[in-house]
Structure formats: structure tokens, C-alpha cells
């Protein structure tokens, strides 16, 4: 996942799920994402906040070990909802 995929004004979740996207519970499968850059990390944190504020929940699951390593290095496993599988 990199900045090109989620660069403003793009809002991929709202595009896929509609205007009430952040009010829903969403499980995001990330097994195929072997890399995540800083812009994508910021996007995930921002999305997580939007979900919380709107009454929904974002859960990331099946993270590639290299992505999990980055999130742990940044101590974001305490902020983001991460599950081992769906």
C-alpha cells in the first residue's frame, strides 16, 4: 500500500462503501500487502479515527509479517484493531 493508492482527494473506502462507509464495521484483508509506506500508515490511522468517530469499526486482518513489523515498530498495534484472520 502506498500513497498513490490513497492520495487525496481519493477516499477508497467511501468510494467502495458509499457515504455511510465510516458508520459500518469493516474488516480489511491485508495479506497481499507486502509493503506499506508512511502515507499509507497515516491513512490507516486517519481511517481508524473516522470509523471511531462515526460509530463504526475498522479491523485489519491477515497482515503480511513485514507490514506487521512496521506497525509494531511504530507502536500502532495498540491504536489499530488488528486480528490474525477474518
PDB file of N, CA, C and O in Angstrom:
ATOM      1  N   UNK A   1       0.872  -1.164   0.000  1.00  0.00           N
ATOM      2  CA  UNK A   1       0.000   0.000   0.000  1.00  0.00           C
ATOM      3  C   UNK A   1       0.912   1.216   0.000  1.00  0.00           C
ATOM      4  O   UNK A   1       1.826   1.315   0.819  1.00  0.00           O
ATOM      5  N   UNK A   2       0.665   2.129  -0.907  1.00  0.00           N
ATOM      6  CA  UNK A   2       1.477   3.337  -0.920  1.00  0.00           C
ATOM      7  C   UNK A   2       0.592   4.550  -1.166  1.00  0.00           C
ATOM      8  O   UNK A   2      -0.607   4.432  -1.419  1.00  0.00           O
ATOM      9  N   UNK A   3       1.211   5.705  -1.085  1.00  0.00           N
ATOM     10  CA  UNK A   3       0.497   6.966  -1.203  1.00  0.00           C
ATOM     11  C   UNK A   3      -0.282   7.132  -2.485  1.00  0.00           C
ATOM     12  O   UNK A   3      -1.311   7.808  -2.500  1.00  0.00           O
ATOM     13  N   UNK A   4       0.188   6.530  -3.565  1.00  0.00           N
ATOM     14  CA  UNK A   4      -0.504   6.636  -4.850  1.00  0.00           C
ATOM     15  C   UNK A   4      -1.886   6.002  -4.761  1.00  0.00           C
ATOM     16  O   UNK A   4      -2.835   6.497  -5.369  1.00  0.00           O
ATOM     17  N   UNK A   5      -2.007   4.915  -4.012  1.00  0.00           N
ATOM     18  CA  UNK A   5      -3.275   4.206  -3.881  1.00  0.00           C
ATOM     19  C   UNK A   5      -4.328   5.008  -3.123  1.00  0.00           C
ATOM     20  O   UNK A   5      -5.525   4.853  -3.366  1.00  0.00           O
ATOM     21  N   UNK A   6      -3.888   5.852  -2.219  1.00  0.00           N
ATOM     22  CA  UNK A   6      -4.837   6.522  -1.318  1.00  0.00           C
ATOM     23  C   UNK A   6      -4.670   8.034  -1.291  1.00  0.00           C
ATOM     24  O   UNK A   6      -5.195   8.700  -0.398  1.00  0.00           O
ATOM     25  N   UNK A   7      -3.946   8.578  -2.257  1.00  0.00           N
ATOM     26  CA  UNK A   7      -3.662  10.017  -2.278  1.00  0.00           C
ATOM     27  C   UNK A   7      -4.944  10.843  -2.342  1.00  0.00           C
ATOM     28  O   UNK A   7      -5.878  10.497  -3.065  1.00  0.00           O
ATOM     29  N   UNK A   8      -4.983  11.941  -1.579  1.00  0.00           N
ATOM     30  CA  UNK A   8      -6.149  12.824  -1.642  1.00  0.00           C
ATOM     31  C   UNK A   8      -6.345  13.341  -3.061  1.00  0.00           C
ATOM     32  O   UNK A   8      -5.349  13.527  -3.761  1.00  0.00           O
ATOM     33  N   UNK A   9      -7.530  13.576  -3.512  1.00  0.00           N
ATOM     34  CA  UNK A   9      -8.780  13.523  -2.759  1.00  0.00           C
ATOM     35  C   UNK A   9      -9.423  12.135  -2.728  1.00  0.00           C
ATOM     36  O   UNK A   9     -10.579  12.007  -2.325  1.00  0.00           O
ATOM     37  N   UNK A  10      -8.705  11.105  -3.141  1.00  0.00           N
ATOM     38  CA  UNK A  10      -9.268   9.751  -3.151  1.00  0.00           C
ATOM     39  C   UNK A  10      -9.672   9.318  -1.747  1.00  0.00           C
ATOM     40  O   UNK A  10      -8.973   9.594  -0.773  1.00  0.00           O
ATOM     41  N   UNK A  11     -10.782   8.653  -1.661  1.00  0.00           N
ATOM     42  CA  UNK A  11     -11.247   8.059  -0.413  1.00  0.00           C
ATOM     43  C   UNK A  11     -11.768   6.680  -0.789  1.00  0.00           C
ATOM     44  O   UNK A  11     -12.972   6.487  -0.953  1.00  0.00           O
ATOM     45  N   UNK A  12     -10.845   5.713  -0.927  1.00  0.00           N
ATOM     46  CA  UNK A  12     -11.231   4.409  -1.452  1.00  0.00           C
ATOM     47  C   UNK A  12     -12.341   3.710  -0.667  1.00  0.00           C
ATOM     48  O   UNK A  12     -13.176   3.028  -1.261  1.00  0.00           O
ATOM     49  N   UNK A  13     -12.364   3.867   0.637  1.00  0.00           N
ATOM     50  CA  UNK A  13     -13.407   3.201   1.414  1.00  0.00           C
ATOM     51  C   UNK A  13     -14.774   3.821   1.164  1.00  0.00           C
ATOM     52  O   UNK A  13     -15.765   3.106   1.010  1.00  0.00           O
ATOM     53  N   UNK A  14     -14.830   5.131   1.125  1.00  0.00           N
ATOM     54  CA  UNK A  14     -16.110   5.801   0.841  1.00  0.00           C
ATOM     55  C   UNK A  14     -16.554   5.500  -0.590  1.00  0.00           C
ATOM     56  O   UNK A  14     -17.746   5.350  -0.857  1.00  0.00           O
ATOM     57  N   UNK A  15     -15.595   5.413  -1.500  1.00  0.00           N
ATOM     58  CA  UNK A  15     -15.907   5.087  -2.895  1.00  0.00           C
ATOM     59  C   UNK A  15     -16.521   3.686  -2.987  1.00  0.00           C
ATOM     60  O   UNK A  15     -17.496   3.482  -3.710  1.00  0.00           O
ATOM     61  N   UNK A  16     -15.956   2.727  -2.259  1.00  0.00           N
ATOM     62  CA  UNK A  16     -16.450   1.348  -2.299  1.00  0.00           C
ATOM     63  C   UNK A  16     -17.737   1.145  -1.504  1.00  0.00           C
ATOM     64  O   UNK A  16     -18.620   0.403  -1.932  1.00  0.00           O
ATOM     65  N   UNK A  17     -17.846   1.796  -0.357  1.00  0.00           N
ATOM     66  CA  UNK A  17     -18.934   1.511   0.576  1.00  0.00           C
ATOM     67  C   UNK A  17     -20.028   2.562   0.627  1.00  0.00           C
ATOM     68  O   UNK A  17     -21.066   2.343   1.252  1.00  0.00           O
ATOM     69  N   UNK A  18     -19.814   3.690  -0.015  1.00  0.00           N
ATOM     70  CA  UNK A  18     -20.838   4.727  -0.042  1.00  0.00           C
ATOM     71  C   UNK A  18     -20.670   5.748   1.070  1.00  0.00           C
ATOM     72  O   UNK A  18     -19.729   5.670   1.860  1.00  0.00           O
ATOM     73  N   UNK A  19     -21.591   6.709   1.126  1.00  0.00           N
ATOM     74  CA  UNK A  19     -21.474   7.826   2.067  1.00  0.00           C
ATOM     75  C   UNK A  19     -21.427   7.424   3.538  1.00  0.00           C
ATOM     76  O   UNK A  19     -20.818   8.138   4.336  1.00  0.00           O
ATOM     77  N   UNK A  20     -22.038   6.326   3.923  1.00  0.00           N
ATOM     78  CA  UNK A  20     -22.042   5.906   5.320  1.00  0.00           C
ATOM     79  C   UNK A  20     -20.926   4.921   5.639  1.00  0.00           C
ATOM     80  O   UNK A  20     -21.031   4.145   6.589  1.00  0.00           O
ATOM     81  N   UNK A  21     -19.876   4.949   4.863  1.00  0.00           N
ATOM     82  CA  UNK A  21     -18.796   3.964   4.998  1.00  0.00           C
ATOM     83  C   UNK A  21     -18.245   3.880   6.414  1.00  0.00           C
ATOM     84  O   UNK A  21     -18.022   2.784   6.928  1.00  0.00           O
ATOM     85  N   UNK A  22     -18.027   5.006   7.037  1.00  0.00           N
ATOM     86  CA  UNK A  22     -17.356   5.025   8.337  1.00  0.00           C
ATOM     87  C   UNK A  22     -18.289   4.702   9.508  1.00  0.00           C
ATOM     88  O   UNK A  22     -17.846   4.611  10.652  1.00  0.00           O
ATOM     89  N   UNK A  23     -19.564   4.533   9.220  1.00  0.00           N
ATOM     90  CA  UNK A  23     -20.524   4.130  10.244  1.00  0.00           C
ATOM     91  C   UNK A  23     -20.625   2.609  10.337  1.00  0.00           C
ATOM     92  O   UNK A  23     -21.288   2.077  11.227  1.00  0.00           O
ATOM     93  N   UNK A  24     -19.966   1.921   9.418  1.00  0.00           N
ATOM     94  CA  UNK A  24     -20.056   0.462   9.336  1.00  0.00           C
ATOM     95  C   UNK A  24     -18.892  -0.203  10.063  1.00  0.00           C
ATOM     96  O   UNK A  24     -17.927   0.450  10.461  1.00  0.00           O
ATOM     97  N   UNK A  25     -19.009  -1.503  10.223  1.00  0.00           N
ATOM     98  CA  UNK A  25     -17.895  -2.317  10.695  1.00  0.00           C
ATOM     99  C   UNK A  25     -17.239  -2.925   9.459  1.00  0.00           C
ATOM    100  O   UNK A  25     -17.888  -3.618   8.676  1.00  0.00           O
ATOM    101  N   UNK A  26     -15.950  -2.657   9.294  1.00  0.00           N
ATOM    102  CA  UNK A  26     -15.238  -3.086   8.093  1.00  0.00           C
ATOM    103  C   UNK A  26     -14.025  -3.912   8.495  1.00  0.00           C
ATOM    104  O   UNK A  26     -13.248  -3.526   9.369  1.00  0.00           O
ATOM    105  N   UNK A  27     -13.884  -5.056   7.838  1.00  0.00           N
ATOM    106  CA  UNK A  27     -12.731  -5.928   8.039  1.00  0.00           C
ATOM    107  C   UNK A  27     -11.901  -5.839   6.765  1.00  0.00           C
ATOM    108  O   UNK A  27     -12.375  -6.179   5.681  1.00  0.00           O
ATOM    109  N   UNK A  28     -10.659  -5.380   6.901  1.00  0.00           N
ATOM    110  CA  UNK A  28      -9.789  -5.145   5.749  1.00  0.00           C
ATOM    111  C   UNK A  28      -8.698  -6.210   5.685  1.00  0.00           C
ATOM    112  O   UNK A  28      -7.835  -6.283   6.560  1.00  0.00           O
ATOM    113  N   UNK A  29      -8.747  -7.029   4.645  1.00  0.00           N
ATOM    114  CA  UNK A  29      -7.801  -8.129   4.436  1.00  0.00           C
ATOM    115  C   UNK A  29      -6.522  -7.566   3.818  1.00  0.00           C
ATOM    116  O   UNK A  29      -6.561  -6.999   2.726  1.00  0.00           O
ATOM    117  N   UNK A  30      -5.397  -7.718   4.503  1.00  0.00           N
ATOM    118  CA  UNK A  30      -4.146  -7.120   4.032  1.00  0.00           C
ATOM    119  C   UNK A  30      -3.033  -8.129   3.778  1.00  0.00           C
ATOM    120  O   UNK A  30      -1.862  -7.751   3.756  1.00  0.00           O
ATOM    121  N   UNK A  31      -3.364  -9.393   3.587  1.00  0.00           N
ATOM    122  CA  UNK A  31      -2.338 -10.422   3.392  1.00  0.00           C
ATOM    123  C   UNK A  31      -1.475 -10.174   2.163  1.00  0.00           C
ATOM    124  O   UNK A  31      -0.292 -10.517   2.162  1.00  0.00           O
ATOM    125  N   UNK A  32      -2.043  -9.587   1.124  1.00  0.00           N
ATOM    126  CA  UNK A  32      -1.294  -9.371  -0.114  1.00  0.00           C
ATOM    127  C   UNK A  32      -0.486  -8.076  -0.114  1.00  0.00           C
ATOM    128  O   UNK A  32       0.281  -7.826  -1.044  1.00  0.00           O
ATOM    129  N   UNK A  33      -0.649  -7.260   0.909  1.00  0.00           N
ATOM    130  CA  UNK A  33       0.109  -6.006   1.010  1.00  0.00           C
ATOM    131  C   UNK A  33       1.437  -6.314   1.717  1.00  0.00           C
ATOM    132  O   UNK A  33       1.492  -6.407   2.943  1.00  0.00           O
ATOM    133  N   UNK A  34       2.488  -6.468   0.933  1.00  0.00           N
ATOM    134  CA  UNK A  34       3.800  -6.814   1.496  1.00  0.00           C
ATOM    135  C   UNK A  34       4.568  -5.594   1.990  1.00  0.00           C
ATOM    136  O   UNK A  34       5.569  -5.727   2.695  1.00  0.00           O
ATOM    137  N   UNK A  35       4.101  -4.409   1.620  1.00  0.00           N
ATOM    138  CA  UNK A  35       4.802  -3.171   1.967  1.00  0.00           C
ATOM    139  C   UNK A  35       3.764  -2.102   2.260  1.00  0.00           C
ATOM    140  O   UNK A  35       2.685  -2.087   1.668  1.00  0.00           O
ATOM    141  N   UNK A  36       4.102  -1.216   3.172  1.00  0.00           N
ATOM    142  CA  UNK A  36       3.236  -0.087   3.484  1.00  0.00           C
ATOM    143  C   UNK A  36       4.133   1.128   3.720  1.00  0.00           C
ATOM    144  O   UNK A  36       5.066   1.068   4.522  1.00  0.00           O
ATOM    145  N   UNK A  37       3.853   2.222   3.026  1.00  0.00           N
ATOM    146  CA  UNK A  37       4.691   3.410   3.220  1.00  0.00           C
ATOM    147  C   UNK A  37       4.073   4.333   4.270  1.00  0.00           C
ATOM    148  O   UNK A  37       2.988   4.069   4.788  1.00  0.00           O
ATOM    149  N   UNK A  38       4.775   5.406   4.568  1.00  0.00           N
ATOM    150  CA  UNK A  38       4.343   6.299   5.650  1.00  0.00           C
ATOM    151  C   UNK A  38       3.001   6.959   5.363  1.00  0.00           C
ATOM    152  O   UNK A  38       2.214   7.181   6.283  1.00  0.00           O
ATOM    153  N   UNK A  39       2.731   7.272   4.112  1.00  0.00           N
ATOM    154  CA  UNK A  39       1.458   7.894   3.769  1.00  0.00           C
ATOM    155  C   UNK A  39       0.309   6.898   3.985  1.00  0.00           C
ATOM    156  O   UNK A  39      -0.772   7.283   4.433  1.00  0.00           O
ATOM    157  N   UNK A  40       0.542   5.637   3.671  1.00  0.00           N
ATOM    158  CA  UNK A  40      -0.482   4.615   3.879  1.00  0.00           C
ATOM    159  C   UNK A  40      -0.703   4.361   5.371  1.00  0.00           C
ATOM    160  O   UNK A  40      -1.833   4.124   5.797  1.00  0.00           O
ATOM    161  N   UNK A  41       0.362   4.409   6.161  1.00  0.00           N
ATOM    162  CA  UNK A  41       0.221   4.263   7.611  1.00  0.00           C
ATOM    163  C   UNK A  41      -0.641   5.406   8.153  1.00  0.00           C
ATOM    164  O   UNK A  41      -1.554   5.185   8.949  1.00  0.00           O
ATOM    165  N   UNK A  42      -0.344   6.608   7.717  1.00  0.00           N
ATOM    166  CA  UNK A  42      -1.128   7.772   8.154  1.00  0.00           C
ATOM    167  C   UNK A  42      -2.585   7.631   7.723  1.00  0.00           C
ATOM    168  O   UNK A  42      -3.494   7.995   8.469  1.00  0.00           O
ATOM    169  N   UNK A  43      -2.806   7.108   6.531  1.00  0.00           N
ATOM    170  CA  UNK A  43      -4.167   6.894   6.032  1.00  0.00           C
ATOM    171  C   UNK A  43      -4.911   5.896   6.911  1.00  0.00           C
ATOM    172  O   UNK A  43      -6.068   6.130   7.258  1.00  0.00           O
ATOM    173  N   UNK A  44      -4.270   4.789   7.277  1.00  0.00           N
ATOM    174  CA  UNK A  44      -4.905   3.791   8.141  1.00  0.00           C
ATOM    175  C   UNK A  44      -5.277   4.386   9.504  1.00  0.00           C
ATOM    176  O   UNK A  44      -6.363   4.133  10.024  1.00  0.00           O
ATOM    177  N   UNK A  45      -4.377   5.167  10.066  1.00  0.00           N
ATOM    178  CA  UNK A  45      -4.650   5.808  11.361  1.00  0.00           C
ATOM    179  C   UNK A  45      -5.812   6.792  11.218  1.00  0.00           C
ATOM    180  O   UNK A  45      -6.693   6.847  12.077  1.00  0.00           O
ATOM    181  N   UNK A  46      -5.810   7.558  10.142  1.00  0.00           N
ATOM    182  CA  UNK A  46      -6.885   8.517   9.893  1.00  0.00           C
ATOM    183  C   UNK A  46      -8.222   7.805   9.695  1.00  0.00           C
ATOM    184  O   UNK A  46      -9.240   8.231  10.239  1.00  0.00           O
ATOM    185  N   UNK A  47      -8.220   6.723   8.919  1.00  0.00           N
ATOM    186  CA  UNK A  47      -9.454   5.951   8.712  1.00  0.00           C
ATOM    187  C   UNK A  47      -9.956   5.375  10.021  1.00  0.00           C
ATOM    188  O   UNK A  47     -11.154   5.409  10.304  1.00  0.00           O
ATOM    189  N   UNK A  48      -9.049   4.849  10.814  1.00  0.00           N
ATOM    190  CA  UNK A  48      -9.428   4.284  12.103  1.00  0.00           C
ATOM    191  C   UNK A  48     -10.131   5.346  12.959  1.00  0.00           C
ATOM    192  O   UNK A  48     -11.133   5.063  13.616  1.00  0.00           O
ATOM    193  N   UNK A  49      -9.600   6.554  12.942  1.00  0.00           N
ATOM    194  CA  UNK A  49     -10.212   7.652  13.704  1.00  0.00           C
ATOM    195  C   UNK A  49     -11.601   7.995  13.155  1.00  0.00           C
ATOM    196  O   UNK A  49     -12.535   8.218  13.926  1.00  0.00           O
ATOM    197  N   UNK A  50     -11.739   8.037  11.815  1.00  0.00           N
ATOM    198  CA  UNK A  50     -13.046   8.333  11.211  1.00  0.00           C
ATOM    199  C   UNK A  50     -14.078   7.275  11.599  1.00  0.00           C
ATOM    200  O   UNK A  50     -15.225   7.601  11.905  1.00  0.00           O
ATOM    201  N   UNK A  51     -13.661   6.007  11.583  1.00  0.00           N
ATOM    202  CA  UNK A  51     -14.576   4.940  11.983  1.00  0.00           C
ATOM    203  C   UNK A  51     -15.007   5.117  13.433  1.00  0.00           C
ATOM    204  O   UNK A  51     -16.196   5.052  13.745  1.00  0.00           O
ATOM    205  N   UNK A  52     -14.041   5.341  14.316  1.00  0.00           N
ATOM    206  CA  UNK A  52     -14.351   5.520  15.745  1.00  0.00           C
ATOM    207  C   UNK A  52     -15.317   6.676  15.955  1.00  0.00           C
ATOM    208  O   UNK A  52     -16.296   6.546  16.690  1.00  0.00           O
ATOM    209  N   UNK A  53     -15.045   7.802  15.313  1.00  0.00           N
ATOM    210  CA  UNK A  53     -15.872   8.997  15.487  1.00  0.00           C
ATOM    211  C   UNK A  53     -17.270   8.841  14.904  1.00  0.00           C
ATOM    212  O   UNK A  53     -18.211   9.499  15.348  1.00  0.00           O
ATOM    213  N   UNK A  54     -17.405   7.962  13.899  1.00  0.00           N
ATOM    214  CA  UNK A  54     -18.700   7.777  13.235  1.00  0.00           C
ATOM    215  C   UNK A  54     -19.484   6.597  13.783  1.00  0.00           C
ATOM    216  O   UNK A  54     -20.597   6.328  13.329  1.00  0.00           O
ATOM    217  N   UNK A  55     -18.921   5.892  14.749  1.00  0.00           N
ATOM    218  CA  UNK A  55     -19.624   4.768  15.346  1.00  0.00           C
ATOM    219  C   UNK A  55     -19.344   3.429  14.689  1.00  0.00           C
ATOM    220  O   UNK A  55     -19.945   2.421  15.062  1.00  0.00           O
ATOM    221  N   UNK A  56     -18.443   3.403  13.719  1.00  0.00           N
ATOM    222  CA  UNK A  56     -18.079   2.153  13.066  1.00  0.00           C
ATOM    223  C   UNK A  56     -16.790   1.599  13.643  1.00  0.00           C
ATOM    224  O   UNK A  56     -16.278   2.085  14.652  1.00  0.00           O
ATOM    225  N   UNK A  57     -16.280   0.574  12.985  1.00  0.00           N
ATOM    226  CA  UNK A  57     -15.038  -0.034  13.448  1.00  0.00           C
ATOM    227  C   UNK A  57     -14.272  -0.578  12.250  1.00  0.00           C
ATOM    228  O   UNK A  57     -14.848  -1.227  11.377  1.00  0.00           O
ATOM    229  N   UNK A  58     -12.981  -0.310  12.216  1.00  0.00           N
ATOM    230  CA  UNK A  58     -12.091  -0.836  11.185  1.00  0.00           C
ATOM    231  C   UNK A  58     -11.202  -1.888  11.827  1.00  0.00           C
ATOM    232  O   UNK A  58     -10.534  -1.623  12.827  1.00  0.00           O
ATOM    233  N   UNK A  59     -11.197  -3.085  11.247  1.00  0.00           N
ATOM    234  CA  UNK A  59     -10.328  -4.159  11.716  1.00  0.00           C
ATOM    235  C   UNK A  59      -9.441  -4.592  10.562  1.00  0.00           C
ATOM    236  O   UNK A  59      -9.930  -4.929   9.484  1.00  0.00           O
ATOM    237  N   UNK A  60      -8.135  -4.582  10.793  1.00  0.00           N
ATOM    238  CA  UNK A  60      -7.163  -5.052   9.812  1.00  0.00           C
ATOM    239  C   UNK A  60      -6.851  -6.506  10.143  1.00  0.00           C
ATOM    240  O   UNK A  60      -6.640  -6.854  11.305  1.00  0.00           O
ATOM    241  N   UNK A  61      -6.822  -7.350   9.120  1.00  0.00           N
ATOM    242  CA  UNK A  61      -6.519  -8.751   9.431  1.00  0.00           C
ATOM    243  C   UNK A  61      -5.589  -9.365   8.393  1.00  0.00           C
ATOM    244  O   UNK A  61      -5.440  -8.872   7.275  1.00  0.00           O
ATOM    245  N   UNK A  62      -4.974 -10.459   8.812  1.00  0.00           N
ATOM    246  CA  UNK A  62      -4.065 -11.244   7.974  1.00  0.00           C
ATOM    247  C   UNK A  62      -2.936 -10.379   7.420  1.00  0.00           C
ATOM    248  O   UNK A  62      -2.593 -10.475   6.241  1.00  0.00           O
ATOM    249  N   UNK A  63      -2.363  -9.540   8.271  1.00  0.00           N
ATOM    250  CA  UNK A  63      -1.288  -8.658   7.830  1.00  0.00           C
ATOM    251  C   UNK A  63      -0.044  -9.456   7.455  1.00  0.00           C
ATOM    252  O   UNK A  63       0.323 -10.419   8.127  1.00  0.00           O
ATOM    253  N   UNK A  64       0.590  -9.036   6.374  1.00  0.00           N
ATOM    254  CA  UNK A  64       1.868  -9.614   5.974  1.00  0.00           C
ATOM    255  C   UNK A  64       2.866  -9.324   7.099  1.00  0.00           C
ATOM    256  O   UNK A  64       2.820  -8.247   7.693  1.00  0.00           O
ATOM    257  N   UNK A  65       3.763 -10.262   7.401  1.00  0.00           N
ATOM    258  CA  UNK A  65       4.710 -10.047   8.501  1.00  0.00           C
ATOM    259  C   UNK A  65       5.518  -8.751   8.392  1.00  0.00           C
ATOM    260  O   UNK A  65       5.812  -8.121   9.408  1.00  0.00           O
ATOM    261  N   UNK A  66       5.876  -8.349   7.177  1.00  0.00           N
ATOM    262  CA  UNK A  66       6.653  -7.109   7.040  1.00  0.00           C
ATOM    263  C   UNK A  66       5.814  -5.886   7.393  1.00  0.00           C
ATOM    264  O   UNK A  66       6.339  -4.923   7.952  1.00  0.00           O
ATOM    265  N   UNK A  67       4.533  -5.907   7.079  1.00  0.00           N
ATOM    266  CA  UNK A  67       3.639  -4.796   7.427  1.00  0.00           C
ATOM    267  C   UNK A  67       3.411  -4.782   8.937  1.00  0.00           C
ATOM    268  O   UNK A  67       3.424  -3.721   9.561  1.00  0.00           O
ATOM    269  N   UNK A  68       3.204  -5.950   9.518  1.00  0.00           N
ATOM    270  CA  UNK A  68       3.011  -6.034  10.970  1.00  0.00           C
ATOM    271  C   UNK A  68       4.249  -5.521  11.698  1.00  0.00           C
ATOM    272  O   UNK A  68       4.140  -4.853  12.727  1.00  0.00           O
ATOM    273  N   UNK A  69       5.417  -5.833  11.164  1.00  0.00           N
ATOM    274  CA  UNK A  69       6.670  -5.364  11.776  1.00  0.00           C
ATOM    275  C   UNK A  69       6.724  -3.834  11.799  1.00  0.00           C
ATOM    276  O   UNK A  69       7.121  -3.234  12.798  1.00  0.00           O
ATOM    277  N   UNK A  70       6.324  -3.215  10.695  1.00  0.00           N
ATOM    278  CA  UNK A  70       6.314  -1.747  10.616  1.00  0.00           C
ATOM    279  C   UNK A  70       5.331  -1.168  11.624  1.00  0.00           C
ATOM    280  O   UNK A  70       5.657  -0.222  12.341  1.00  0.00           O
ATOM    281  N   UNK A  71       4.129  -1.733  11.680  1.00  0.00           N
ATOM    282  CA  UNK A  71       3.123  -1.216  12.614  1.00  0.00           C
ATOM    283  C   UNK A  71       3.562  -1.389  14.068  1.00  0.00           C
ATOM    284  O   UNK A  71       3.297  -0.526  14.905  1.00  0.00           O
ATOM    285  N   UNK A  72       4.231  -2.502  14.365  1.00  0.00           N
ATOM    286  CA  UNK A  72       4.731  -2.710  15.731  1.00  0.00           C
ATOM    287  C   UNK A  72       5.872  -1.746  16.043  1.00  0.00           C
ATOM    288  O   UNK A  72       5.960  -1.226  17.155  1.00  0.00           O
ATOM    289  N   UNK A  73       6.738  -1.508  15.071  1.00  0.00           N
ATOM    290  CA  UNK A  73       7.834  -0.571  15.257  1.00  0.00           C
ATOM    291  C   UNK A  73       7.293   0.813  15.609  1.00  0.00           C
ATOM    292  O   UNK A  73       7.868   1.524  16.434  1.00  0.00           O
ATOM    293  N   UNK A  74       6.191   1.183  14.979  1.00  0.00           N
ATOM    294  CA  UNK A  74       5.552   2.477  15.229  1.00  0.00           C
ATOM    295  C   UNK A  74       4.588   2.439  16.423  1.00  0.00           C
ATOM    296  O   UNK A  74       3.967   3.445  16.768  1.00  0.00           O
ATOM    297  N   UNK A  75       4.478   1.267  17.040  1.00  0.00           N
ATOM    298  CA  UNK A  75       3.599   1.036  18.190  1.00  0.00           C
ATOM    299  C   UNK A  75       2.125   1.268  17.853  1.00  0.00           C
ATOM    300  O   UNK A  75       1.340   1.667  18.714  1.00  0.00           O
ATOM    301  N   UNK A  76       1.762   1.020  16.618  1.00  0.00           N
ATOM    302  CA  UNK A  76       0.382   1.232  16.196  1.00  0.00           C
ATOM    303  C   UNK A  76      -0.503   0.026  16.443  1.00  0.00           C
ATOM    304  O   UNK A  76      -1.719   0.110  16.267  1.00  0.00           O
ATOM    305  N   UNK A  77       0.080  -1.095  16.847  1.00  0.00           N
ATOM    306  CA  UNK A  77      -0.752  -2.251  17.162  1.00  0.00           C
ATOM    307  C   UNK A  77      -1.610  -1.982  18.395  1.00  0.00           C
ATOM    308  O   UNK A  77      -2.571  -2.704  18.657  1.00  0.00           O
ATOM    309  N   UNK A  78      -1.262  -0.945  19.147  1.00  0.00           N
ATOM    310  CA  UNK A  78      -2.068  -0.560  20.310  1.00  0.00           C
ATOM    311  C   UNK A  78      -3.181   0.416  19.931  1.00  0.00           C
ATOM    312  O   UNK A  78      -4.120   0.616  20.701  1.00  0.00           O
ATOM    313  N   UNK A  79      -3.080   1.019  18.757  1.00  0.00           N
ATOM    314  CA  UNK A  79      -4.052   2.006  18.292  1.00  0.00           C
ATOM    315  C   UNK A  79      -5.029   1.389  17.298  1.00  0.00           C
ATOM    316  O   UNK A  79      -6.233   1.639  17.365  1.00  0.00           O
ATOM    317  N   UNK A  80      -4.513   0.589  16.382  1.00  0.00           N
ATOM    318  CA  UNK A  80      -5.316  -0.029  15.347  1.00  0.00           C
ATOM    319  C   UNK A  80      -5.889  -1.347  15.839  1.00  0.00           C
ATOM    320  O   UNK A  80      -5.303  -2.001  16.702  1.00  0.00           O
ATOM    321  N   UNK A  81      -7.033  -1.737  15.290  1.00  0.00           N
ATOM    322  CA  UNK A  81      -7.633  -3.034  15.589  1.00  0.00           C
ATOM    323  C   UNK A  81      -7.046  -4.041  14.606  1.00  0.00           C
ATOM    324  O   UNK A  81      -7.312  -3.973  13.406  1.00  0.00           O
ATOM    325  N   UNK A  82      -6.255  -4.965  15.114  1.00  0.00           N
ATOM    326  CA  UNK A  82      -5.587  -5.950  14.258  1.00  0.00           C
ATOM    327  C   UNK A  82      -5.981  -7.340  14.708  1.00  0.00           C
ATOM    328  O   UNK A  82      -5.911  -7.671  15.892  1.00  0.00           O
ATOM    329  N   UNK A  83      -6.403  -8.161  13.736  1.00  0.00           N
ATOM    330  CA  UNK A  83      -6.790  -9.546  14.018  1.00  0.00           C
ATOM    331  C   UNK A  83      -5.938 -10.482  13.175  1.00  0.00           C
ATOM    332  O   UNK A  83      -5.528 -10.118  12.072  1.00  0.00           O
ATOM    333  N   UNK A  84      -5.665 -11.680  13.677  1.00  0.00           N
ATOM    334  CA  UNK A  84      -4.838 -12.630  12.930  1.00  0.00           C
ATOM    335  C   UNK A  84      -5.515 -13.117  11.646  1.00  0.00           C
ATOM    336  O   UNK A  84      -4.834 -13.422  10.667  1.00  0.00           O
ATOM    337  N   UNK A  85      -6.851 -13.191  11.644  1.00  0.00           N
ATOM    338  CA  UNK A  85      -7.585 -13.632  10.464  1.00  0.00           C
ATOM    339  C   UNK A  85      -9.001 -13.063  10.513  1.00  0.00           C
ATOM    340  O   UNK A  85      -9.378 -12.375  11.462  1.00  0.00           O
ATOM    341  N   UNK A  86      -9.773 -13.362   9.477  1.00  0.00           N
ATOM    342  CA  UNK A  86     -11.133 -12.830   9.383  1.00  0.00           C
ATOM    343  C   UNK A  86     -12.004 -13.389  10.480  1.00  0.00           C
ATOM    344  O   UNK A  86     -13.186 -13.053  10.562  1.00  0.00           O
TER     345      UNK A  86
END
